[in-house]
Amino acid sequence: MMKKIKLFSGKIAGALLATILYFPVAMAQESQVVASESKMEVFGTSNIHDWELKAGSFHGKGTFTMEENQLKSVEKLSFTLTVEELKSGKSGMDKNTYKALKSKEHKQITFRSGTSTGIKEAGAGKYEVNISGDLTIAGVTKNVPLKLTVVSGAKVHVSGSTDIVMTDYGIEPPTALLGTVKTGEKVTVKFEMTYK
């Protein structure tokens, strides 16, 4: 009787092993932004000259699901940026920017995504990913779509850009020099993130 039980158990173990090997296993891993290998910049215009802001520091995370070395989903992408860590290199402009972004009441800009809605392979380990999420600026939240380029490997690299109309968030475009310098309503946010 004992021999039959062992034989039966061996067959079950073999069947389980074959099942595991046959079906691909999806591996989901939450990764953190490597701030030292990431950057975020804001580009805008004015009636005098173009301008840009660079994010001094930020943090974030995301979950990337791989199956047979293929990217299957991206979800829970997030970042948090302290408004007064945005720097232009000109203290007067920075001050006006913080005022426009209401940094005293709303100290942070945040983004939180759902799950990717489309993934297209664009080369070895490279993907085009469609995703959307809630962007909160100056206390106002809007859902924004993003088209990302994701490169997977030992680390995951995510890049993309999006246009933002400041007045959609209740932000009055900053001015300078007694209103003689007026910024445009639309800005472009570009980012390159490394996750590990």
N, C-alpha and C positions, 0 to 999 in steps of 0.2 A: 504493500500500500504506500509506503514511504517513497519508493522509487517512482511510482506513478505520479505522486504529488510533485516530486521534484521535476519530472519530465514535463508535466503540465505547466508548472511555474516557469520552466525554461522556455516553453513555447509562448507563454504570455509575454515574458520579457523580450523575446525576439520580435514578437509582433509590435510591441510598444516601440522598440528601437527602430524598426522599419518605418512605422508611422511617423515618428519624429524626424527621421532622415528624409522621408518622402515629402512632407509638407514644409514649405519654407517658413522660417520663424522670423517674425517682425520684431525688431529690437527698437524700443523707444527710449531715448535718453534725454534727460533735461540737462542743458548746458548753460554755463554762465558766460557773459560777455567778458572778453579779455580787454580791459579798457586801454592798456598800453599798446594794443595792436588794432585799435578801432578809432574811428573819427566820425564826427558829425558836423556839418557846416550848413549855414543858412545864407543864401544869396538873394540880394534884393537890388532894387533900382531907386533912383531919385531923379529929380529934375536937373541935378548937377553931375552926379557920377554914380556908378554902381558901388555896392558895398557888400561886405560879408561879415558874418559872425562865426566864430569857432567855439564849439563846446569844450570847455576846459576839463570837465569830468562828468561821467554818467555811468549808470550800471543797468544791467538787464539780463534776461534769460530767455530761453526758448527750448522747445521740445522737438526733436527731429527723429522721425521713425524711418529706419532702414530695413530693407528686406532683400536678401541676396545682393548686397552692396548697391541697391537702388534706393533712392530717396522716395518714400511713399507718402509722407505727410509732414507738414510743418504746422505747429500749433503753439499757442501760449507764448508767442513772441511778445516781449515787453521791454520797455526801457523807461527809466526815470532820469530826468535832467533837471538840475537846479538852475532856475532862470538866471541868477546872477553869476553863473559860471560861463555864460555866453559872453565872449569878448571880441571886440572889433579892433582893438589896438588904439582906440580913441576914447578917452574917458567920457567926453561930452556925449558922444553917440551912445555909449553904453548906458549912461544915466538915463537918457531919453528912452532907450529901448526898455529898460527895466520899468520905467514909469508906464509906458504903453502896455507892457505885459502884466501890469499890476502885481509886481513881484512882492510887494509888502503883504498883500492878502493871499496871493497864490504863488507860493515859492517854487513850485515844480511844474514841469511839463511831463505828461505821462502818455504812454501808448500801450494798449493791451489788445492783442489779436485773438481771433477765434482760430478755426482750423483752415488750412489752405483749401481753396476751391478748385485748383487746377495746377498740375505739375507736368512740365514738358522737358524732356531730356534735350540738352543743347550741346552735348559733347561728353567726353569721358569725365564722369564725376561732376558735370555741370548741368544745372537745371534752371528753367524759368518757372517761377512760382507766383501764382495769384493768391492774394490773401487780403483780408480787410480787418480793421480793428478800430477801437475807440481811441481817438486822440483828444486829450484834454489840455487846453491852453487857456490861461486866465480864467479858470473856473468853468469854461464852456466845453462841452464834449460833443464831438462830431465823429461819425463813422466814415473812415477814409479807406479807399481801395489802394493796394500797393502791388506793383509788379516787381518781384525780387529776382536777383540772380544769386543762386546758391551753389557754392562749390564745396563738395564734401571730401573729407580725407581724415587725417589725424585730428584736424580741427575743421570746423565748419565756417566758411566765409560767406557772409550775406551782404549784398550791396543793392542799392536802389535809390530812388529819389521820388519826391512828390511835391506838387505845387499846393500852396496854402493861400487862401484869400483872408487876410487879417481881419477884415470887417465881419466875416462869417463867425468869428470868435469874439465879437464885440470889442475888437482892438482898433483904436484910432491910429493909423499909420504915423510913426514918429516924425517930428519936424525938428529943425535946428536953425540957429541964427535968426531968431525972431520970426520963424515961419518962412524964411526965404528958401530954405532947403526942405523939400517935401518928398517923402519916400512914396514909392508905389504901393498899392494895396496887396499885390501878389508877391510872395516870396517862394523860393525853391529850397527845399531841404534835401541835402544829399548825405548819404551815410554809407560807411563801410564798416561792418561789424565782424569780429572774429569771436567765435564761440568755442568753448572747450569744456 
